Amino acid sequence: MEAEALRQRATRNVRLLRRLNVVTLSVAILVYVGLLGIALTQGVGPLAVFASCVMLAEILVFQIVRTLCDHFDIVRDRRL
């Protein structure tokens, strides 16, 4: 019974992590677009480069979390 409760909690936590991951990416995209807009209108090239680097890092983190969640699903399904 305790193993089932742990499995349900793990499933819920992975679902929450996936949702948080998508929300974080969405916020990062909004900030990126805003910073690019500022960089273009004010003629600040280095800000555009910096914002692009931060956005690439966020995409990398998004992909790592997504892959990790998929791995958790595979491991959990294997134990059933």
C-alpha positions as CSV (number, residue, x, y, z in Angstrom):
1,M,0.0,0.0,0.0
2,E,2.8,2.4,0.8
3,A,4.5,1.7,-2.5
4,E,1.3,2.6,-4.3
5,A,1.1,5.9,-2.4
6,L,4.7,6.7,-3.3
7,R,4.0,5.9,-7.0
8,Q,1.0,8.2,-7.0
9,R,2.9,11.0,-5.3
10,A,5.8,10.6,-7.8
11,T,3.3,10.7,-10.7
12,R,1.7,13.8,-9.4
13,N,5.1,15.5,-8.8
14,V,6.3,14.7,-12.3
15,R,3.0,16.2,-13.7
16,L,3.6,19.3,-11.6
17,L,7.2,19.5,-12.7
18,R,6.2,19.3,-16.4
19,R,3.6,22.1,-15.9
20,L,6.1,24.3,-14.1
21,N,8.7,23.6,-16.8
22,V,6.2,24.8,-19.5
23,V,5.2,27.9,-17.4
24,T,8.9,28.8,-16.9
25,L,9.6,28.5,-20.6
26,S,6.6,30.7,-21.4
27,V,7.8,33.4,-19.0
28,A,11.3,33.1,-20.4
29,I,9.9,33.6,-23.9
30,L,7.9,36.7,-22.9
31,V,11.0,38.2,-21.2
32,Y,13.1,37.4,-24.2
33,V,10.7,39.1,-26.6
34,G,10.6,42.1,-24.3
35,L,14.4,42.3,-24.1
36,L,14.7,41.9,-27.8
37,G,12.2,44.7,-28.4
38,I,14.2,47.0,-26.1
39,A,17.5,46.0,-27.7
40,L,16.1,46.7,-31.2
41,T,14.4,50.0,-30.4
42,Q,17.3,51.4,-28.3
43,G,20.0,50.0,-30.6
44,V,21.7,48.0,-27.8
45,G,23.2,45.0,-29.7
46,P,24.9,43.4,-26.7
47,L,21.6,43.2,-24.9
48,A,20.2,41.2,-27.8
49,V,23.2,38.8,-27.7
50,F,22.9,38.5,-23.9
51,A,19.1,37.8,-24.1
52,S,19.7,35.2,-26.8
53,C,22.3,33.4,-24.7
54,V,20.0,33.3,-21.7
55,M,17.1,32.0,-23.9
56,L,19.3,29.2,-25.2
57,A,20.2,28.3,-21.7
58,E,16.5,28.2,-20.7
59,I,15.7,26.0,-23.7
60,L,18.5,23.6,-22.6
61,V,17.1,23.4,-19.1
62,F,13.6,22.9,-20.5
63,Q,14.8,20.0,-22.6
64,I,16.8,18.5,-19.7
65,V,13.7,18.6,-17.4
66,R,11.5,17.1,-20.1
67,T,14.0,14.3,-20.7
68,L,14.3,13.6,-17.0
69,C,10.5,13.4,-16.6
70,D,10.3,11.0,-19.5
71,H,13.1,8.9,-17.9
72,F,11.2,8.9,-14.6
73,D,8.1,7.6,-16.4
74,I,10.1,4.8,-18.0
75,V,11.6,3.7,-14.7
76,R,8.3,3.9,-12.9
77,D,6.5,1.8,-15.7
78,R,9.3,-0.8,-15.6
79,R,8.6,-1.4,-11.9
80,L,4.9,-2.0,-12.4
